[in-house]
Amino acid sequence: MATMANDNFRGVEMKKGEPVDRALKRLKTKLDTEGILEEMRRRRAFETPTQRFQRKLRTASKRNKVRWQYSNKSAADKEGDDKNEG
């Protein structure tokens, strides 16, 4: 039976002969992409409602930028397909 601690494990497996600093870099990258480091920094100090609103605006703009890139990429692919058919 798995313990509670193992269910929430976040980490990286070290490859054979891999330097420790390389594994640390992979771990930091993974934590950064998951947003864990940012959340830790945020929880370290009190955040005013104005700061919270501004943070949410920043993250929303990043999310929308990525969404926009993918939606335009698929639209461009469809246009390319249409030109090849005609």
SULRARA-V909577 format. One record per run of one state. SS is the DSSP state (A for helix, B for strand, O for the rest). FROM is the first residue (numbers start at 1). LEN is the number of residues. Records with the same first field share a line. If there is no record, write none. Layout:
SS = FROM-LEN ; FROM-LEN
This chain:
O = 1-3 ; 8-12 ; 35-1 ; 45-4 ; 86-1
A = 4-4 ; 20-15 ; 36-9 ; 49-37
